[in-house]
Amino acid sequence: MKYVSEFRSPEIVDALLKEIKHTVKGNWNIMEVCGGQTHSLVKNGLLNMLPPNIQMIHGPGCPVCVTPVNLIDKAVNLATEHNVILCSYGDMIRVPGSGISLLEAKAKGADVRILYSPLEAVKIAKENPDRQVVFFAVGFETTAPANALSVIHAQHEDVKNYSILTSHVLVPPAMEAIMADTDCRVDAFLGAGHVCAIMGMSEYYPVVEKYKMPIVITGFEPVDLLEGILMAVKQLENGEYKLENQYTRVVETGGNKNAMSAIEQIFEVTNREWRGIGEIPLSGYGVKEQYSAYDATKKFKIDIAESHEDPTCLSGDIMKGKIKPNQCPNFGTRCRPAQPLGAPMVSSEGACAAYYHFNLATELVEE
């Protein structure tokens, strides 16, 4: 197949669903890691089409959702107290911190700008040499190359008034944290295809061997997801565990060497706090010391009080797959996109937003 429309073909979807129903015998819980996959499953109605003995569990694969409250508060502090031009992807500006969001800071007069690329922020810095410009560098491995390149470009252009506030998180350590949890009920994973397009597949082989659990690297269209589910189900029914690649049209085993080189030049692996989950060792990127001039946390003295999440928000349990969004008592009542308690109701990849926008308020609640 060559065209996106073919990966949305009703005929192929129907054939795959029939094969899944013919293949599955046991009861299996499969976690899709990426929020983009969650949205595709919900938007296309696939959750209702799968056999009842296959339960899809929604994982923590939304970088906006797992950005800790403390970093939101730091971004707001930079915008309001340090008079920087704070640049960010659009999803981040409505995410609640422990105080106000970046959108509310913008409404109060802070210079907060929504961009599509960190290289735009470097351009803004060049055009405003008398102002400090900070890009809120959020994402999984997928966005890390562009953020690394912005630092490389700023250094090459001798732009000294640019820096990044880093909140990069890594997928394999999060998957390990889920598997190591004593309450884990996941039987297999659908891996995030776009992450593997950057990083390749090598990091997943030891995870499969350690936890004896199937991982299928999967794309985002309905046919991709159903093929990935079918591949996982076949392994589970046969008592196998191995790493497979459904997303072969995009993912190569070795990944993107140029992208990985840019990441390696600017970032180093560090411990990272995940909103709603806690600290996961060696699960994020931090700016290397030799590039500290471009690290906003070192460039500015950010003095904020201890940050706290809303104690009534259950986003942590949702992102660990312990409950579905519509099993949260605040879903659609106290927590809605216009007034969210947590990031999963705001982000375009958040599971709560997917359930809300596609009217799954009452469906799919497990007994």
TIGU-419471 format. One record per residue (C-alpha): residue in three letters; z, y, x. Coordinates in nm, 4 decimals. Layout:
BEGIN
R_rest_up_north_east
R_ALA_Z_Y_X $
...
% end
This chain:
BEGIN
R_rest_up_north_east
R_MET_0.0000_0.0000_0.0000 $
R_LYS_-0.0883_0.3497_0.1241 $
R_TYR_0.0076_0.5970_-0.1490 $
R_VAL_0.3463_0.7039_-0.2860 $
R_SER_0.2298_0.6312_-0.6411 $
R_GLU_0.1926_0.2654_-0.5471 $
R_PHE_0.5612_0.2513_-0.4561 $
R_ARG_0.6368_0.3712_-0.8101 $
R_SER_0.4038_0.1271_-0.9829 $
R_PRO_0.5537_-0.0058_-1.3108 $
R_GLU_0.3642_-0.3316_-1.2649 $
R_ILE_0.5053_-0.3925_-0.9163 $
R_VAL_0.8525_-0.2880_-1.0297 $
R_ASP_0.8334_-0.5348_-1.3180 $
R_ALA_0.7173_-0.8157_-1.0886 $
R_LEU_1.0003_-0.7490_-0.8428 $
R_LEU_1.2600_-0.7403_-1.1206 $
R_LYS_1.1354_-1.0754_-1.2480 $
R_GLU_1.1582_-1.2247_-0.8990 $
R_ILE_1.5097_-1.0861_-0.8506 $
R_LYS_1.6206_-1.2354_-1.1842 $
R_HIS_1.4626_-1.5687_-1.0907 $
R_THR_1.6271_-1.5694_-0.7460 $
R_VAL_1.9820_-1.4533_-0.8159 $
R_LYS_2.2398_-1.7123_-0.9116 $
R_GLY_2.5680_-1.5756_-0.7819 $
R_ASN_2.7498_-1.2488_-0.8423 $
R_TRP_2.6717_-0.9987_-0.5685 $
R_ASN_2.7822_-0.6453_-0.4821 $
R_ILE_2.5229_-0.4540_-0.2809 $
R_MET_2.5940_-0.1090_-0.1399 $
R_GLU_2.3131_0.1402_-0.0889 $
R_VAL_2.4341_0.3631_0.1932 $
R_CYS_2.2247_0.6740_0.1315 $
R_GLY_2.2705_0.9250_-0.1485 $
R_GLY_1.8930_0.9590_-0.1728 $
R_GLN_1.8768_0.5911_-0.2576 $
R_THR_2.1520_0.6387_-0.5181 $
R_HIS_1.9566_0.9165_-0.6865 $
R_SER_1.6415_0.7053_-0.6941 $
R_LEU_1.8279_0.4103_-0.8465 $
R_VAL_1.9794_0.6336_-1.1144 $
R_LYS_1.6779_0.8572_-1.1832 $
R_ASN_1.4394_0.5649_-1.2228 $
R_GLY_1.6754_0.3639_-1.4430 $
R_LEU_1.6885_0.0731_-1.1987 $
R_LEU_2.0631_0.0188_-1.2427 $
R_ASN_2.0031_-0.0750_-1.6062 $
R_MET_1.7125_-0.3054_-1.5190 $
R_LEU_1.8892_-0.5240_-1.2635 $
R_PRO_2.0570_-0.8492_-1.3713 $
R_PRO_2.4224_-0.7956_-1.4679 $
R_ASN_2.5402_-1.0168_-1.1822 $
R_ILE_2.4003_-0.7685_-0.9283 $
R_GLN_2.6247_-0.4645_-0.8979 $
R_MET_2.5065_-0.1678_-0.6926 $
R_ILE_2.7898_0.0134_-0.5163 $
R_HIS_2.7260_0.3726_-0.4139 $
R_GLY_2.8188_0.4438_-0.0525 $
R_PRO_2.9202_0.7530_0.1465 $
R_GLY_2.5643_0.8384_0.2539 $
R_CYS_2.5649_1.2052_0.1578 $
R_PRO_2.6438_1.4295_0.4575 $
R_VAL_2.7231_1.7271_0.2361 $
R_CYS_2.9705_1.5124_0.0412 $
R_VAL_3.1618_1.3987_0.3491 $
R_THR_3.1795_1.7370_0.5264 $
R_PRO_3.5554_1.8007_0.5471 $
R_VAL_3.7248_2.0863_0.3646 $
R_ASN_3.8417_2.2276_0.6979 $
R_LEU_3.4839_2.2860_0.8120 $
R_ILE_3.3908_2.4528_0.4825 $
R_ASP_3.6877_2.6836_0.5327 $
R_LYS_3.5772_2.7550_0.8907 $
R_ALA_3.2271_2.8454_0.7715 $
R_VAL_3.3732_3.0793_0.5093 $
R_ASN_3.6027_3.2313_0.7717 $
R_LEU_3.3091_3.2976_1.0035 $
R_ALA_3.1148_3.4643_0.7235 $
R_THR_3.4012_3.6767_0.5912 $
R_GLU_3.6233_3.7541_0.8902 $
R_HIS_3.3845_3.7508_1.1867 $
R_ASN_3.0923_3.9299_1.0212 $
R_VAL_2.8422_3.6685_1.1367 $
R_ILE_2.5143_3.5900_0.9662 $
R_LEU_2.6041_3.2447_0.8354 $
R_CYS_2.2963_3.0272_0.7783 $
R_SER_2.3033_2.6990_0.5922 $
R_TYR_2.1047_2.4435_0.3999 $
R_GLY_2.1221_2.5163_0.0269 $
R_ASP_2.3461_2.2260_-0.0757 $
R_MET_2.6344_2.3440_0.1394 $
R_ILE_2.6901_2.6873_-0.0076 $
R_ARG_2.8333_2.5620_-0.3389 $
R_VAL_3.0616_2.2956_-0.1929 $
R_PRO_3.4243_2.3908_-0.2609 $
R_GLY_3.6610_2.4413_0.0285 $
R_SER_4.0341_2.4773_-0.0117 $
R_GLY_3.9727_2.8402_-0.1074 $
R_ILE_3.6320_2.9820_-0.1905 $
R_SER_3.2865_2.8391_-0.1308 $
R_LEU_3.0150_3.0007_0.0805 $
R_LEU_2.8416_3.1047_-0.2421 $
R_GLU_3.1543_3.2872_-0.3542 $
R_ALA_3.1823_3.4447_-0.0082 $
R_LYS_2.8217_3.5635_-0.0429 $
R_ALA_2.9019_3.7122_-0.3842 $
R_LYS_3.1863_3.9045_-0.2187 $
R_GLY_2.9455_4.0576_0.0332 $
R_ALA_2.9300_3.8078_0.3202 $
R_ASP_2.5903_3.7647_0.4857 $
R_VAL_2.5198_3.4023_0.3915 $
R_ARG_2.1574_3.2892_0.4037 $
R_ILE_1.9930_2.9692_0.2812 $
R_LEU_1.7375_2.8282_0.5242 $
R_TYR_1.5163_2.5210_0.5474 $
R_SER_1.5351_2.4872_0.9273 $
R_PRO_1.7790_2.5822_1.2041 $
R_LEU_1.4823_2.7231_1.3972 $
R_GLU_1.4680_2.9941_1.1309 $
R_ALA_1.8253_3.0823_1.2269 $
R_VAL_1.7232_3.1210_1.5932 $
R_LYS_1.4479_3.3576_1.4787 $
R_ILE_1.7017_3.5592_1.2777 $
R_ALA_1.9234_3.5799_1.5871 $
R_LYS_1.6328_3.7150_1.7941 $
R_GLU_1.5612_3.9747_1.5257 $
R_ASN_1.9276_4.0804_1.5030 $
R_PRO_2.0535_4.1009_1.8645 $
R_ASP_2.3561_4.3047_1.7565 $
R_ARG_2.4801_4.0315_1.5181 $
R_GLN_2.6120_3.6814_1.5796 $
R_VAL_2.4210_3.4116_1.3896 $
R_VAL_2.5762_3.0731_1.3104 $
R_PHE_2.3912_2.7779_1.1608 $
R_PHE_2.6049_2.5295_0.9656 $
R_ALA_2.4664_2.2110_1.1244 $
R_VAL_2.5384_1.9398_0.8693 $
R_GLY_2.3815_1.5977_0.8377 $
R_PHE_2.3508_1.2387_0.9488 $
R_GLU_2.1388_1.1364_1.2453 $
R_THR_1.8346_1.2498_1.0475 $
R_THR_1.8936_1.6239_1.0877 $
R_ALA_2.0534_1.6065_1.4331 $
R_PRO_1.7220_1.6398_1.6259 $
R_ALA_1.6321_1.9696_1.4556 $
R_ASN_1.9795_2.1098_1.5148 $
R_ALA_1.9679_1.9985_1.8786 $
R_LEU_1.6238_2.1558_1.9190 $
R_SER_1.7555_2.4860_1.7835 $
R_VAL_2.0068_2.4978_2.0695 $
R_ILE_1.7397_2.3977_2.3227 $
R_HIS_1.5081_2.6668_2.1830 $
R_ALA_1.7821_2.9338_2.1832 $
R_GLN_1.8654_2.8582_2.5453 $
R_HIS_1.4969_2.8620_2.6445 $
R_GLU_1.4482_3.1986_2.4697 $
R_ASP_1.7764_3.3323_2.6170 $
R_VAL_1.9155_3.3979_2.2685 $
R_LYS_2.2871_3.4424_2.3333 $
R_ASN_2.3947_3.5423_1.9811 $
R_TYR_2.3207_3.2024_1.8259 $
R_SER_2.5528_2.9048_1.7767 $
R_ILE_2.6020_2.6057_1.5472 $
R_LEU_2.9010_2.4893_1.3466 $
R_THR_2.8593_2.1138_1.3761 $
R_SER_2.9392_1.8569_1.1101 $
R_HIS_2.7198_1.5626_1.2083 $
R_VAL_2.8261_1.2151_1.0997 $
R_LEU_2.6886_0.8731_1.1926 $
R_VAL_2.6022_0.5899_0.9549 $
R_PRO_2.6894_0.2657_1.1437 $
R_PRO_3.0582_0.3594_1.2042 $
R_ALA_3.0945_0.4476_0.8347 $
R_MET_2.9524_0.1102_0.7358 $
R_GLU_3.1961_-0.0585_0.9729 $
R_ALA_3.4864_0.1374_0.8257 $
R_ILE_3.3888_0.0156_0.4782 $
R_MET_3.3534_-0.3462_0.5923 $
R_ALA_3.6866_-0.3361_0.7754 $
R_ASP_3.8705_-0.2085_0.4664 $
R_THR_4.0854_-0.4834_0.3136 $
R_ASP_3.9680_-0.3732_-0.0313 $
R_CYS_3.6002_-0.4063_0.0610 $
R_ARG_3.3996_-0.5884_-0.2057 $
R_VAL_3.0549_-0.5306_-0.0569 $
R_ASP_2.8426_-0.8410_0.0044 $
R_ALA_2.5342_-0.6721_0.1555 $
R_PHE_2.4031_-0.3283_0.2519 $
R_LEU_2.0805_-0.1397_0.1972 $
R_GLY_2.0539_0.0687_0.5157 $
R_ALA_1.9279_0.4269_0.5171 $
R_GLY_1.5605_0.4194_0.6139 $
R_HIS_1.5349_0.7819_0.7243 $
R_VAL_1.8278_0.7423_0.9649 $
R_CYS_1.6650_0.4366_1.1227 $
R_ALA_1.3351_0.6263_1.1499 $
R_ILE_1.5196_0.8452_1.4027 $
R_MET_1.7642_0.6033_1.5655 $
R_GLY_1.5908_0.2696_1.5294 $
R_MET_1.7689_-0.0521_1.4345 $
R_SER_1.9510_-0.1653_1.7481 $
R_GLU_2.2933_-0.0335_1.6404 $
R_TYR_2.2959_-0.2586_1.3344 $
R_TYR_2.2549_-0.5982_1.5010 $
R_PRO_2.6143_-0.6135_1.6313 $
R_VAL_2.7463_-0.4939_1.2941 $
R_VAL_2.5682_-0.7785_1.1150 $
R_GLU_2.7019_-1.0329_1.3647 $
R_LYS_3.0578_-0.8962_1.3593 $
R_TYR_3.0976_-0.8878_0.9821 $
R_LYS_2.8560_-1.1692_0.8894 $
R_MET_2.6955_-0.9436_0.6298 $
R_PRO_2.3252_-0.8842_0.5485 $
R_ILE_2.1808_-0.5375_0.6124 $
R_VAL_1.8317_-0.4504_0.4868 $
R_ILE_1.6844_-0.1202_0.6066 $
R_THR_1.5280_0.0214_0.2928 $
R_GLY_1.3195_0.3159_0.1730 $
R_PHE_1.3704_0.5380_-0.1289 $
R_GLU_1.1037_0.4681_-0.3887 $
R_PRO_1.1626_0.2169_-0.6734 $
R_VAL_0.9511_-0.0536_-0.5077 $
R_ASP_1.1301_0.0031_-0.1745 $
R_LEU_1.4712_-0.0351_-0.3330 $
R_LEU_1.3855_-0.3414_-0.5381 $
R_GLU_1.2232_-0.5100_-0.2363 $
R_GLY_1.5359_-0.4317_-0.0357 $
R_ILE_1.7598_-0.5731_-0.3089 $
R_LEU_1.5433_-0.8857_-0.3319 $
R_MET_1.5590_-0.9379_0.0452 $
R_ALA_1.9382_-0.8985_0.0388 $
R_VAL_1.9752_-1.1349_-0.2578 $
R_LYS_1.7633_-1.4031_-0.0880 $
R_GLN_1.9904_-1.3872_0.2169 $
R_LEU_2.3052_-1.4034_0.0053 $
R_GLU_2.1803_-1.6951_-0.2029 $
R_ASN_2.0843_-1.8843_0.1159 $
R_GLY_2.4149_-1.8103_0.2899 $
R_GLU_2.2379_-1.6055_0.5590 $
R_TYR_2.3244_-1.2775_0.7275 $
R_LYS_2.0689_-1.0899_0.9312 $
R_LEU_1.9158_-0.7477_0.9818 $
R_GLU_1.5830_-0.6995_0.8028 $
R_ASN_1.3469_-0.4054_0.7779 $
R_GLN_1.1871_-0.3389_0.4386 $
R_TYR_1.0809_0.0148_0.5420 $
R_THR_0.8277_-0.1010_0.8000 $
R_ARG_0.5806_0.1760_0.7191 $
R_VAL_0.8266_0.4307_0.8607 $
R_VAL_1.0934_0.2551_1.0688 $
R_GLU_1.0197_0.1145_1.4128 $
R_THR_1.2745_-0.0989_1.5924 $
R_GLY_1.3097_0.1456_1.8812 $
R_GLY_1.3265_0.4605_1.6699 $
R_ASN_1.1898_0.8011_1.7668 $
R_LYS_1.2380_0.8425_2.1422 $
R_ASN_1.1730_1.2178_2.1470 $
R_ALA_1.4223_1.2809_1.8677 $
R_MET_1.6867_1.0663_2.0350 $
R_SER_1.6284_1.2463_2.3633 $
R_ALA_1.6969_1.5852_2.2014 $
R_ILE_2.0151_1.4496_2.0409 $
R_GLU_2.1356_1.3030_2.3700 $
R_GLN_2.0731_1.6293_2.5538 $
R_ILE_2.2882_1.8451_2.3228 $
R_PHE_2.5373_1.6163_2.1505 $
R_GLU_2.8008_1.3607_2.2418 $
R_VAL_2.9675_1.1056_2.0153 $
R_THR_3.3130_1.2087_1.8928 $
R_ASN_3.5707_1.1144_1.6335 $
R_ARG_3.4919_1.2798_1.3013 $
R_GLU_3.6844_1.3565_0.9829 $
R_TRP_3.5080_1.2447_0.6635 $
R_ARG_3.5963_1.4282_0.3442 $
R_GLY_3.7774_1.1980_0.1031 $
R_ILE_3.7832_0.9142_0.3569 $
R_GLY_3.9704_1.0348_0.6648 $
R_GLU_3.8978_1.0154_1.0348 $
R_ILE_3.6550_0.7477_1.1516 $
R_PRO_3.6538_0.6915_1.5298 $
R_LEU_3.3316_0.7734_1.7145 $
R_SER_3.1523_0.8567_1.3909 $
R_GLY_3.0100_1.2015_1.4627 $
R_TYR_2.8339_1.4312_1.7052 $
R_GLY_2.9922_1.7237_1.8860 $
R_VAL_2.8256_1.9773_2.1125 $
R_LYS_2.8489_1.8847_2.4812 $
R_GLU_3.0649_2.1036_2.7035 $
R_GLN_2.7690_2.2351_2.9043 $
R_TYR_2.6336_2.3856_2.5802 $
R_SER_2.9671_2.5258_2.4602 $
R_ALA_2.8162_2.8765_2.4455 $
R_TYR_2.6271_2.7488_2.1405 $
R_ASP_2.9308_2.5811_1.9794 $
R_ALA_3.0719_2.8100_1.7099 $
R_THR_3.4118_2.6394_1.7135 $
R_LYS_3.4515_2.7369_2.0807 $
R_LYS_3.2709_3.0686_2.0607 $
R_PHE_3.4930_3.2133_1.7881 $
R_LYS_3.8659_3.2070_1.7346 $
R_ILE_3.8748_3.0657_1.3845 $
R_ASP_4.2248_3.1069_1.2470 $
R_ILE_4.2689_2.9325_0.9135 $
R_ALA_4.5612_2.7712_0.7413 $
R_GLU_4.5726_2.3946_0.6997 $
R_SER_4.3051_2.2862_0.4531 $
R_HIS_4.3686_2.0576_0.1586 $
R_GLU_4.1386_1.8849_-0.0882 $
R_ASP_4.1972_1.9041_-0.4598 $
R_PRO_4.4405_1.6124_-0.5140 $
R_THR_4.2817_1.5281_-0.8503 $
R_CYS_3.9364_1.4694_-0.6985 $
R_LEU_3.8560_1.0991_-0.6572 $
R_SER_3.5444_1.1490_-0.4456 $
R_GLY_3.6930_0.9412_-0.1626 $
R_ASP_3.7246_0.6351_-0.3869 $
R_ILE_3.3726_0.6957_-0.5179 $
R_MET_3.2217_0.7202_-0.1681 $
R_LYS_3.4053_0.4061_-0.0564 $
R_GLY_3.2560_0.2250_-0.3545 $
R_LYS_3.5905_0.1575_-0.5217 $
R_ILE_3.4952_0.3282_-0.8481 $
R_LYS_3.1781_0.4612_-1.0117 $
R_PRO_3.1496_0.8380_-1.0728 $
R_ASN_3.1845_0.7968_-1.4483 $
R_GLN_3.5126_0.6098_-1.3991 $
R_CYS_3.6750_0.9287_-1.2698 $
R_PRO_3.8819_1.0913_-1.5490 $
R_ASN_3.7556_1.4343_-1.4433 $
R_PHE_3.3864_1.3420_-1.4584 $
R_GLY_3.1951_1.5768_-1.6899 $
R_THR_3.5138_1.7504_-1.8039 $
R_ARG_3.7090_1.9309_-1.5329 $
R_CYS_3.4400_1.8399_-1.2790 $
R_ARG_3.0840_1.9539_-1.3493 $
R_PRO_2.8052_2.0959_-1.1291 $
R_ALA_2.8931_2.4536_-1.2265 $
R_GLN_3.2626_2.3982_-1.1482 $
R_PRO_3.2941_2.0981_-0.9128 $
R_LEU_3.6190_1.9546_-0.7885 $
R_GLY_3.4418_1.7843_-0.4989 $
R_ALA_3.1165_1.7800_-0.3056 $
R_PRO_2.9560_1.4713_-0.4720 $
R_MET_2.9166_1.6750_-0.7918 $
R_VAL_2.7350_1.9535_-0.6010 $
R_SER_2.5066_1.7881_-0.3492 $
R_SER_2.1522_1.6906_-0.4418 $
R_GLU_2.2385_1.3489_-0.2927 $
R_GLY_2.5860_1.3207_-0.4459 $
R_ALA_2.6540_1.0185_-0.6663 $
R_CYS_2.8499_1.2249_-0.9193 $
R_ALA_2.5624_1.4727_-0.9529 $
R_ALA_2.3178_1.1847_-1.0046 $
R_TYR_2.5274_1.0358_-1.2839 $
R_TYR_2.5778_1.3762_-1.4450 $
R_HIS_2.2159_1.4951_-1.4336 $
R_PHE_2.0724_1.1639_-1.5507 $
R_ASN_2.3208_1.1179_-1.8344 $
R_LEU_2.5208_0.8212_-1.7125 $
R_ALA_2.8463_0.9576_-1.8496 $
R_THR_2.9285_0.6437_-2.0433 $
R_GLU_2.6834_0.3791_-1.9249 $
R_LEU_2.7439_0.1357_-1.6412 $
R_VAL_3.1220_0.1544_-1.6492 $
R_GLU_3.2527_-0.1793_-1.5337 $
R_GLU_3.4992_-0.3556_-1.7580 $
% end
